[in-house]
Amino acid sequence: MNHIQIVTSSISIEELKKMALQPFGDLVKAVVDVSQGIMAVNGELHADEEKILLERGSRQEDLWGINIYPESTDAMIEFDSMINIRPSQDNRSRSVEDKQTQEKIKKIVYTLIQ
């Protein structure tokens, strides 16, 4: 099982590249808390990262699952996770449909990755 890491200040792109090697090869799963500006990385499932953040006080409606491709230069973030399906927030797909939420996620991720 992967060791889930909570990123509150920064993580290096090199650390993410190492994480990506196991088990997926080219991506790191992450869950971003758009309210607190933090993210959990390196879980086998987005749901595992989500659970840890919820235990730390995050609110469900603030958590969004993404995939980070640390080797990619133009499409590092993929908005795709089962935890994103939430009709109660008008998000009916695995993607993050709201463009403002996507921008918040990007800002947080690019701020945390050094």
Secondary structure, 3 states (H helix, E strand, C coil): CCCCEEECCCECHHHHHHHHHCCCCCCEEEEEECCCCEEEECCCCHHHHHHHHHHCCCCHHHEEEEEECCCCCCCCEECCCHHHCEHHHCECCCCCCCHHHHHHHHHHHHHHEC
